Amino acid sequence: MSFITRLLIALGATAAVSVVSAQGRNSSAPPPPSTAVSPQTQAVPTQDAEDVDFVLDALRASKAEVRMGELAQQRAGSAGVREYGAKLQADHTKSVQEITALLEPLNMTVPEETSVEDDAHHAALAKLSGAEFDAAFFSQ
């Protein structure tokens, strides 16, 4: 997944979590008819579950970008790539903090792990350094 795609997901996550959070705060409102199972039991609307999955995926992607930014600062050959890594780390650290803050009132478990794909990509780049790292880093 490209950096731009991940960035768009992370930015969109804040809006999606806001919607989910607002729905959670409005718990006195009755659920839509399609979600009512019985007076005692309520099903989670599919859209809400999808929104939560989206937000958690965005959180994992932002955490992966933080790790990639750290790696770029350590392994890059050029100052420009190291500076970009610092910005990537700072921006996505802020996204992680914002998303986490939005999830906390919902009593959701915040995932610590990143995706298997992101872990593999990080491991491959961690073996490189200098100009070789720079080229591979931007080919993602």
NUMARZA-775342 format. One record per residue: x, y, z of N, C-alpha, C in turn; residue number from 1; residue in three letters. Coordinates in steps of 0.05 Angstrom, whole numbers. Layout:
<r n_x="X" n_y="Y" n_z="Z" ca_x="X" ca_y="Y" ca_z="Z" c_x="X" c_y="Y" c_z="Z" nr="NUM" rest="ALA"/>
...
! end
This chain:
<r n_x="17" n_y="-23" n_z="0" ca_x="0" ca_y="0" ca_z="0" c_x="18" c_y="24" c_z="0" nr="1" rest="MET"/>
<r n_x="13" n_y="44" n_z="-17" ca_x="30" ca_y="67" ca_z="-19" c_x="27" c_y="86" c_z="5" nr="2" rest="SER"/>
<r n_x="47" n_y="103" n_z="8" ca_x="46" ca_y="123" ca_z="30" c_x="21" c_y="140" c_z="27" nr="3" rest="PHE"/>
<r n_x="15" n_y="149" n_z="3" ca_x="-8" ca_y="167" ca_z="-1" c_x="-34" c_y="153" c_z="7" nr="4" rest="ILE"/>
<r n_x="-37" n_y="128" n_z="0" ca_x="-60" ca_y="113" ca_z="7" c_x="-62" c_y="111" c_z="37" nr="5" rest="THR"/>
<r n_x="-40" n_y="104" n_z="50" ca_x="-40" ca_y="102" ca_z="79" c_x="-47" c_y="129" c_z="92" nr="6" rest="ARG"/>
<r n_x="-36" n_y="150" n_z="81" ca_x="-41" ca_y="177" ca_z="92" c_x="-71" c_y="184" c_z="90" nr="7" rest="LEU"/>
<r n_x="-83" n_y="178" n_z="67" ca_x="-111" ca_y="183" ca_z="64" c_x="-128" c_y="166" c_z="83" nr="8" rest="LEU"/>
<r n_x="-120" n_y="142" n_z="87" ca_x="-134" ca_y="125" ca_z="106" c_x="-132" c_y="136" c_z="134" nr="9" rest="ILE"/>
<r n_x="-108" n_y="144" n_z="142" ca_x="-104" ca_y="155" ca_z="169" c_x="-120" c_y="181" c_z="173" nr="10" rest="ALA"/>
<r n_x="-121" n_y="198" n_z="153" ca_x="-136" ca_y="223" ca_z="155" c_x="-166" c_y="217" c_z="156" nr="11" rest="LEU"/>
<r n_x="-175" n_y="198" n_z="140" ca_x="-203" ca_y="191" ca_z="140" c_x="-211" c_y="177" c_z="166" nr="12" rest="GLY"/>
<r n_x="-193" n_y="165" n_z="179" ca_x="-199" ca_y="150" ca_z="204" c_x="-209" c_y="169" c_z="225" nr="13" rest="ALA"/>
<r n_x="-198" n_y="192" n_z="227" ca_x="-206" ca_y="211" ca_z="247" c_x="-236" c_y="218" c_z="244" nr="14" rest="THR"/>
<r n_x="-244" n_y="222" n_z="219" ca_x="-272" ca_y="228" ca_z="214" c_x="-290" c_y="204" c_z="220" nr="15" rest="ALA"/>
<r n_x="-281" n_y="180" n_z="213" ca_x="-297" ca_y="156" ca_z="218" c_x="-300" c_y="151" c_z="248" nr="16" rest="ALA"/>
<r n_x="-278" n_y="155" n_z="262" ca_x="-279" ca_y="150" ca_z="291" c_x="-297" c_y="171" c_z="304" nr="17" rest="VAL"/>
<r n_x="-297" n_y="195" n_z="294" ca_x="-315" ca_y="216" ca_z="305" c_x="-344" c_y="207" c_z="302" nr="18" rest="SER"/>
<r n_x="-351" n_y="195" n_z="280" ca_x="-378" ca_y="186" ca_z="276" c_x="-385" c_y="163" c_z="295" nr="19" rest="VAL"/>
<r n_x="-366" n_y="144" n_z="297" ca_x="-371" ca_y="121" ca_z="315" c_x="-372" c_y="131" c_z="344" nr="20" rest="VAL"/>
<r n_x="-355" n_y="150" n_z="351" ca_x="-354" ca_y="161" ca_z="378" c_x="-380" c_y="176" c_z="384" nr="21" rest="SER"/>
<r n_x="-389" n_y="192" n_z="365" ca_x="-414" ca_y="207" ca_z="369" c_x="-438" c_y="188" c_z="372" nr="22" rest="ALA"/>
<r n_x="-438" n_y="166" n_z="358" ca_x="-459" ca_y="147" ca_z="360" c_x="-458" c_y="134" c_z="388" nr="23" rest="GLN"/>
<r n_x="-434" n_y="129" n_z="398" ca_x="-431" ca_y="116" ca_z="424" c_x="-440" c_y="135" c_z="446" nr="24" rest="GLY"/>
<r n_x="-436" n_y="161" n_z="443" ca_x="-444" ca_y="181" ca_z="463" c_x="-474" c_y="185" c_z="463" nr="25" rest="ARG"/>
<r n_x="-487" n_y="179" n_z="441" ca_x="-516" ca_y="183" ca_z="438" c_x="-530" c_y="156" c_z="444" nr="26" rest="ASN"/>
<r n_x="-522" n_y="143" n_z="466" ca_x="-532" ca_y="117" ca_z="472" c_x="-561" c_y="117" c_z="481" nr="27" rest="SER"/>
<r n_x="-572" n_y="141" n_z="488" ca_x="-600" ca_y="142" ca_z="497" c_x="-619" c_y="140" c_z="473" nr="28" rest="SER"/>
<r n_x="-609" n_y="145" n_z="449" ca_x="-626" ca_y="144" ca_z="426" c_x="-630" c_y="114" c_z="419" nr="29" rest="ALA"/>
<r n_x="-655" n_y="107" n_z="411" ca_x="-660" ca_y="79" ca_z="404" c_x="-644" c_y="72" c_z="378" nr="30" rest="PRO"/>
<r n_x="-637" n_y="46" n_z="376" ca_x="-622" ca_y="38" ca_z="352" c_x="-641" c_y="38" c_z="328" nr="31" rest="PRO"/>
<r n_x="-629" n_y="40" n_z="304" ca_x="-646" ca_y="39" ca_z="280" c_x="-661" c_y="12" c_z="280" nr="32" rest="PRO"/>
<r n_x="-685" n_y="11" n_z="268" ca_x="-700" ca_y="-13" ca_z="268" c_x="-686" c_y="-38" c_z="258" nr="33" rest="PRO"/>
<r n_x="-668" n_y="-34" n_z="239" ca_x="-654" ca_y="-57" ca_z="227" c_x="-634" c_y="-70" c_z="247" nr="34" rest="SER"/>
<r n_x="-627" n_y="-56" n_z="269" ca_x="-607" ca_y="-67" ca_z="287" c_x="-620" c_y="-78" c_z="313" nr="35" rest="THR"/>
<r n_x="-645" n_y="-74" n_z="317" ca_x="-658" ca_y="-84" ca_z="341" c_x="-663" c_y="-113" c_z="340" nr="36" rest="ALA"/>
<r n_x="-652" n_y="-128" n_z="358" ca_x="-656" ca_y="-157" ca_z="359" c_x="-679" c_y="-164" c_z="379" nr="37" rest="VAL"/>
<r n_x="-678" n_y="-152" n_z="402" ca_x="-699" ca_y="-154" ca_z="422" c_x="-696" c_y="-130" c_z="440" nr="38" rest="SER"/>
<r n_x="-715" n_y="-126" n_z="458" ca_x="-712" ca_y="-103" ca_z="476" c_x="-687" c_y="-106" c_z="494" nr="39" rest="PRO"/>
<r n_x="-679" n_y="-130" n_z="500" ca_x="-656" ca_y="-134" ca_z="517" c_x="-629" c_y="-136" c_z="502" nr="40" rest="GLN"/>
<r n_x="-630" n_y="-144" n_z="477" ca_x="-606" ca_y="-149" ca_z="461" c_x="-606" c_y="-132" c_z="436" nr="41" rest="THR"/>
<r n_x="-583" n_y="-119" n_z="431" ca_x="-581" ca_y="-103" ca_z="407" c_x="-556" c_y="-113" c_z="391" nr="42" rest="GLN"/>
<r n_x="-560" n_y="-115" n_z="365" ca_x="-537" ca_y="-123" ca_z="348" c_x="-522" c_y="-98" c_z="340" nr="43" rest="ALA"/>
<r n_x="-496" n_y="-100" n_z="336" ca_x="-481" ca_y="-78" ca_z="326" c_x="-487" c_y="-74" c_z="296" nr="44" rest="VAL"/>
<r n_x="-494" n_y="-50" n_z="288" ca_x="-500" ca_y="-46" ca_z="259" c_x="-475" c_y="-53" c_z="243" nr="45" rest="PRO"/>
<r n_x="-478" n_y="-65" n_z="220" ca_x="-456" ca_y="-73" ca_z="203" c_x="-439" c_y="-49" c_z="196" nr="46" rest="THR"/>
<r n_x="-451" n_y="-26" n_z="190" ca_x="-435" ca_y="-3" ca_z="183" c_x="-417" c_y="6" c_z="206" nr="47" rest="GLN"/>
<r n_x="-427" n_y="5" n_z="230" ca_x="-410" ca_y="12" ca_z="253" c_x="-387" c_y="-7" c_z="256" nr="48" rest="ASP"/>
<r n_x="-391" n_y="-33" n_z="253" ca_x="-370" ca_y="-52" ca_z="255" c_x="-349" c_y="-47" c_z="233" nr="49" rest="ALA"/>
<r n_x="-359" n_y="-41" n_z="209" ca_x="-341" ca_y="-35" ca_z="187" c_x="-325" c_y="-9" c_z="192" nr="50" rest="GLU"/>
<r n_x="-338" n_y="11" n_z="204" ca_x="-324" ca_y="35" ca_z="211" c_x="-302" c_y="30" c_z="232" nr="51" rest="ASP"/>
<r n_x="-308" n_y="13" n_z="251" ca_x="-289" ca_y="7" ca_z="272" c_x="-265" c_y="-8" c_z="259" nr="52" rest="VAL"/>
<r n_x="-271" n_y="-27" n_z="242" ca_x="-249" ca_y="-42" ca_z="228" c_x="-232" c_y="-22" c_z="212" nr="53" rest="ASP"/>
<r n_x="-245" n_y="-4" n_z="198" ca_x="-230" ca_y="16" ca_z="182" c_x="-212" c_y="33" c_z="200" nr="54" rest="PHE"/>
<r n_x="-222" n_y="42" n_z="223" ca_x="-206" ca_y="58" ca_z="241" c_x="-183" c_y="42" c_z="252" nr="55" rest="VAL"/>
<r n_x="-188" n_y="17" n_z="260" ca_x="-166" ca_y="0" ca_z="270" c_x="-145" c_y="-5" c_z="249" nr="56" rest="LEU"/>
<r n_x="-153" n_y="-9" n_z="224" ca_x="-134" ca_y="-12" ca_z="202" c_x="-118" c_y="13" c_z="198" nr="57" rest="ASP"/>
<r n_x="-131" n_y="36" n_z="200" ca_x="-117" ca_y="62" ca_z="197" c_x="-97" c_y="65" c_z="220" nr="58" rest="ALA"/>
<r n_x="-104" n_y="57" n_z="244" ca_x="-86" ca_y="59" ca_z="267" c_x="-62" c_y="41" c_z="262" nr="59" rest="LEU"/>
<r n_x="-66" n_y="17" n_z="253" ca_x="-44" ca_y="-1" ca_z="248" c_x="-25" c_y="11" c_z="226" nr="60" rest="ARG"/>
<r n_x="-38" n_y="22" n_z="205" ca_x="-22" ca_y="34" ca_z="183" c_x="-6" c_y="57" c_z="193" nr="61" rest="ALA"/>
<r n_x="-17" n_y="74" n_z="210" ca_x="-3" ca_y="97" ca_z="221" c_x="20" c_y="87" c_z="239" nr="62" rest="SER"/>
<r n_x="16" n_y="66" n_z="255" ca_x="37" ca_y="56" ca_z="271" c_x="60" c_y="45" c_z="253" nr="63" rest="LYS"/>
<r n_x="53" n_y="32" n_z="231" ca_x="73" ca_y="22" ca_z="213" c_x="89" c_y="46" c_z="201" nr="64" rest="ALA"/>
<r n_x="75" n_y="68" n_z="195" ca_x="89" ca_y="91" ca_z="183" c_x="108" c_y="104" c_z="204" nr="65" rest="GLU"/>
<r n_x="100" n_y="103" n_z="229" ca_x="118" ca_y="113" ca_z="250" c_x="144" c_y="96" c_z="250" nr="66" rest="VAL"/>
<r n_x="141" n_y="70" n_z="249" ca_x="164" ca_y="52" ca_z="248" c_x="181" c_y="57" c_z="224" nr="67" rest="ARG"/>
<r n_x="168" n_y="62" n_z="201" ca_x="183" ca_y="67" ca_z="176" c_x="198" c_y="93" c_z="178" nr="68" rest="MET"/>
<r n_x="186" n_y="113" n_z="190" ca_x="199" ca_y="139" ca_z="194" c_x="224" c_y="136" c_z="211" nr="69" rest="GLY"/>
<r n_x="221" n_y="121" n_z="232" ca_x="244" ca_y="115" ca_z="250" c_x="266" c_y="101" c_z="235" nr="70" rest="GLU"/>
<r n_x="259" n_y="82" n_z="219" ca_x="278" ca_y="66" ca_z="203" c_x="292" c_y="84" c_z="183" nr="71" rest="LEU"/>
<r n_x="277" n_y="102" n_z="170" ca_x="289" ca_y="120" ca_z="151" c_x="310" c_y="138" c_z="164" nr="72" rest="ALA"/>
<r n_x="304" n_y="147" n_z="188" ca_x="323" ca_y="164" ca_z="202" c_x="349" c_y="149" c_z="209" nr="73" rest="GLN"/>
<r n_x="347" n_y="123" n_z="213" ca_x="370" ca_y="107" ca_z="220" c_x="386" c_y="97" c_z="196" nr="74" rest="GLN"/>
<r n_x="372" n_y="90" n_z="174" ca_x="385" ca_y="75" ca_z="153" c_x="389" c_y="91" c_z="127" nr="75" rest="ARG"/>
<r n_x="376" n_y="114" n_z="124" ca_x="378" ca_y="129" ca_z="99" c_x="406" c_y="139" c_z="93" nr="76" rest="ALA"/>
<r n_x="411" n_y="141" n_z="68" ca_x="437" ca_y="152" ca_z="59" c_x="437" c_y="182" c_z="56" nr="77" rest="GLY"/>
<r n_x="415" n_y="193" n_z="48" ca_x="413" ca_y="222" ca_z="44" c_x="399" c_y="236" c_z="66" nr="78" rest="SER"/>
<r n_x="407" n_y="261" n_z="71" ca_x="395" ca_y="278" ca_z="91" c_x="365" c_y="282" c_z="85" nr="79" rest="ALA"/>
<r n_x="358" n_y="285" n_z="60" ca_x="330" ca_y="289" ca_z="52" c_x="312" c_y="266" c_z="60" nr="80" rest="GLY"/>
<r n_x="322" n_y="242" n_z="57" ca_x="307" ca_y="218" ca_z="65" c_x="304" c_y="217" c_z="95" nr="81" rest="VAL"/>
<r n_x="326" n_y="223" n_z="109" ca_x="325" ca_y="224" ca_z="138" c_x="305" c_y="245" c_z="148" nr="82" rest="ARG"/>
<r n_x="305" n_y="268" n_z="136" ca_x="286" ca_y="289" ca_z="143" c_x="257" c_y="280" c_z="137" nr="83" rest="GLU"/>
<r n_x="253" n_y="267" n_z="114" ca_x="227" ca_y="257" ca_z="107" c_x="218" c_y="236" c_z="128" nr="84" rest="TYR"/>
<r n_x="236" n_y="219" n_z="136" ca_x="230" ca_y="199" ca_z="157" c_x="222" c_y="212" c_z="183" nr="85" rest="GLY"/>
<r n_x="235" n_y="234" n_z="190" ca_x="228" ca_y="248" ca_z="215" c_x="200" c_y="260" c_z="213" nr="86" rest="ALA"/>
<r n_x="194" n_y="271" n_z="190" ca_x="167" ca_y="283" ca_z="186" c_x="146" c_y="261" c_z="186" nr="87" rest="LYS"/>
<r n_x="152" n_y="239" n_z="172" ca_x="134" ca_y="216" ca_z="172" c_x="128" c_y="206" c_z="200" nr="88" rest="LEU"/>
<r n_x="149" n_y="203" n_z="216" ca_x="146" ca_y="194" ca_z="243" c_x="129" c_y="214" c_z="259" nr="89" rest="GLN"/>
<r n_x="135" n_y="239" n_z="257" ca_x="121" ca_y="260" ca_z="273" c_x="91" c_y="261" c_z="265" nr="90" rest="ALA"/>
<r n_x="86" n_y="261" n_z="239" ca_x="58" ca_y="263" ca_z="230" c_x="42" c_y="239" c_z="238" nr="91" rest="ASP"/>
<r n_x="53" n_y="216" n_z="235" ca_x="38" ca_y="192" ca_z="242" c_x="37" c_y="186" c_z="272" nr="92" rest="HIS"/>
<r n_x="56" n_y="196" n_z="286" ca_x="54" ca_y="194" ca_z="316" c_x="30" c_y="211" c_z="325" nr="93" rest="THR"/>
<r n_x="27" n_y="234" n_z="313" ca_x="3" ca_y="251" ca_z="319" c_x="-23" c_y="236" c_z="312" nr="94" rest="LYS"/>
<r n_x="-23" n_y="224" n_z="289" ca_x="-47" ca_y="209" ca_z="280" c_x="-53" c_y="186" c_z="299" nr="95" rest="SER"/>
<r n_x="-33" n_y="172" n_z="308" ca_x="-37" ca_y="150" ca_z="327" c_x="-48" c_y="160" c_z="353" nr="96" rest="VAL"/>
<r n_x="-38" n_y="183" n_z="362" ca_x="-48" ca_y="194" ca_z="387" c_x="-77" c_y="203" c_z="384" nr="97" rest="GLN"/>
<r n_x="-84" n_y="216" n_z="362" ca_x="-111" ca_y="225" ca_z="358" c_x="-131" c_y="202" c_z="355" nr="98" rest="GLU"/>
<r n_x="-123" n_y="182" n_z="340" ca_x="-141" ca_y="159" ca_z="337" c_x="-145" c_y="144" c_z="364" nr="99" rest="ILE"/>
<r n_x="-122" n_y="140" n_z="378" ca_x="-124" ca_y="127" ca_z="404" c_x="-142" c_y="142" c_z="423" nr="100" rest="THR"/>
<r n_x="-139" n_y="169" n_z="423" ca_x="-156" ca_y="185" ca_z="441" c_x="-185" c_y="182" c_z="434" nr="101" rest="ALA"/>
<r n_x="-191" n_y="179" n_z="408" ca_x="-219" ca_y="176" ca_z="400" c_x="-230" c_y="148" c_z="407" nr="102" rest="LEU"/>
<r n_x="-213" n_y="128" n_z="408" ca_x="-221" ca_y="101" ca_z="414" c_x="-225" c_y="96" c_z="444" nr="103" rest="LEU"/>
<r n_x="-210" n_y="110" n_z="460" ca_x="-211" ca_y="105" ca_z="489" c_x="-238" c_y="108" c_z="502" nr="104" rest="GLU"/>
<r n_x="-254" n_y="129" n_z="495" ca_x="-281" ca_y="130" ca_z="507" c_x="-300" c_y="108" c_z="499" nr="105" rest="PRO"/>
<r n_x="-292" n_y="94" n_z="477" ca_x="-309" ca_y="72" ca_z="468" c_x="-301" c_y="46" c_z="481" nr="106" rest="LEU"/>
<r n_x="-281" n_y="47" n_z="499" ca_x="-271" ca_y="23" ca_z="513" c_x="-262" c_y="1" c_z="494" nr="107" rest="ASN"/>
<r n_x="-249" n_y="10" n_z="473" ca_x="-239" ca_y="-9" ca_z="453" c_x="-209" c_y="-15" c_z="459" nr="108" rest="MET"/>
<r n_x="-201" n_y="-40" n_z="454" ca_x="-174" ca_y="-47" ca_z="456" c_x="-158" c_y="-36" c_z="433" nr="109" rest="THR"/>
<r n_x="-138" n_y="-21" n_z="438" ca_x="-122" ca_y="-9" ca_z="417" c_x="-100" c_y="-28" c_z="410" nr="110" rest="VAL"/>
<r n_x="-99" n_y="-37" n_z="384" ca_x="-79" ca_y="-57" ca_z="376" c_x="-51" c_y="-45" c_z="377" nr="111" rest="PRO"/>
<r n_x="-33" n_y="-61" n_z="386" ca_x="-5" ca_y="-53" ca_z="387" c_x="10" c_y="-62" c_z="362" nr="112" rest="GLU"/>
<r n_x="0" n_y="-83" n_z="349" ca_x="14" ca_y="-94" ca_z="326" c_x="8" c_y="-80" c_z="300" nr="113" rest="GLU"/>
<r n_x="26" n_y="-83" n_z="281" ca_x="21" ca_y="-74" ca_z="254" c_x="14" c_y="-99" c_z="237" nr="114" rest="THR"/>
<r n_x="8" n_y="-94" n_z="212" ca_x="0" ca_y="-117" ca_z="195" c_x="24" c_y="-134" c_z="188" nr="115" rest="SER"/>
<r n_x="19" n_y="-159" n_z="181" ca_x="40" ca_y="-177" ca_z="173" c_x="55" c_y="-166" c_z="148" nr="116" rest="VAL"/>
<r n_x="40" n_y="-154" n_z="130" ca_x="52" ca_y="-142" ca_z="106" c_x="71" c_y="-119" c_z="114" nr="117" rest="GLU"/>
<r n_x="62" n_y="-102" n_z="132" ca_x="79" ca_y="-80" ca_z="141" c_x="104" c_y="-90" c_z="155" nr="118" rest="ASP"/>
<r n_x="100" n_y="-110" n_z="171" ca_x="123" ca_y="-122" ca_z="186" c_x="144" c_y="-133" c_z="166" nr="119" rest="ASP"/>
<r n_x="134" n_y="-146" n_z="145" ca_x="152" ca_y="-158" ca_z="125" c_x="167" c_y="-136" c_z="110" nr="120" rest="ALA"/>
<r n_x="152" n_y="-115" n_z="103" ca_x="165" ca_y="-93" ca_z="88" c_x="186" c_y="-79" c_z="106" nr="121" rest="HIS"/>
<r n_x="180" n_y="-75" n_z="131" ca_x="199" ca_y="-63" ca_z="150" c_x="224" c_y="-80" c_z="152" nr="122" rest="HIS"/>
<r n_x="220" n_y="-107" n_z="155" ca_x="242" ca_y="-125" ca_z="158" c_x="260" c_y="-125" c_z="134" nr="123" rest="ALA"/>
<r n_x="248" n_y="-123" n_z="110" ca_x="264" ca_y="-122" ca_z="85" c_x="280" c_y="-96" c_z="84" nr="124" rest="ALA"/>
<r n_x="268" n_y="-74" n_z="91" ca_x="282" ca_y="-48" ca_z="90" c_x="304" c_y="-47" c_z="111" nr="125" rest="LEU"/>
<r n_x="299" n_y="-59" n_z="134" ca_x="318" ca_y="-58" ca_z="156" c_x="345" c_y="-71" c_z="148" nr="126" rest="ALA"/>
<r n_x="345" n_y="-87" n_z="128" ca_x="370" ca_y="-101" ca_z="119" c_x="386" c_y="-83" c_z="101" nr="127" rest="LYS"/>
<r n_x="374" n_y="-60" n_z="92" ca_x="388" ca_y="-42" ca_z="73" c_x="398" c_y="-17" c_z="87" nr="128" rest="LEU"/>
<r n_x="416" n_y="-3" n_z="73" ca_x="426" ca_y="22" ca_z="84" c_x="436" c_y="39" c_z="61" nr="129" rest="SER"/>
<r n_x="438" n_y="65" n_z="67" ca_x="449" ca_y="84" ca_z="47" c_x="431" c_y="87" c_z="23" nr="130" rest="GLY"/>
<r n_x="444" n_y="90" n_z="0" ca_x="429" ca_y="95" ca_z="-25" c_x="411" c_y="72" c_z="-32" nr="131" rest="ALA"/>
<r n_x="419" n_y="48" n_z="-25" ca_x="402" ca_y="24" ca_z="-30" c_x="376" c_y="26" c_z="-14" nr="132" rest="GLU"/>
<r n_x="379" n_y="34" n_z="11" ca_x="355" ca_y="39" ca_z="28" c_x="337" c_y="61" c_z="16" nr="133" rest="PHE"/>
<r n_x="349" n_y="83" n_z="8" ca_x="334" ca_y="106" ca_z="-2" c_x="317" c_y="97" c_z="-26" nr="134" rest="ASP"/>
<r n_x="329" n_y="83" n_z="-45" ca_x="314" ca_y="74" ca_z="-68" c_x="292" c_y="55" c_z="-61" nr="135" rest="ALA"/>
<r n_x="297" n_y="36" n_z="-44" ca_x="276" ca_y="17" ca_z="-36" c_x="254" c_y="31" c_z="-20" nr="136" rest="ALA"/>
<r n_x="262" n_y="49" n_z="-3" ca_x="242" ca_y="64" ca_z="14" c_x="222" c_y="78" c_z="-2" nr="137" rest="PHE"/>
<r n_x="230" n_y="91" n_z="-24" ca_x="212" ca_y="106" ca_z="-40" c_x="198" c_y="90" c_z="-62" nr="138" rest="PHE"/>
<r n_x="206" n_y="65" n_z="-65" ca_x="192" ca_y="48" ca_z="-84" c_x="168" c_y="33" c_z="-72" nr="139" rest="SER"/>
<r n_x="164" n_y="37" n_z="-46" ca_x="142" ca_y="24" ca_z="-33" c_x="116" c_y="35" c_z="-43" nr="140" rest="GLN"/>
! end
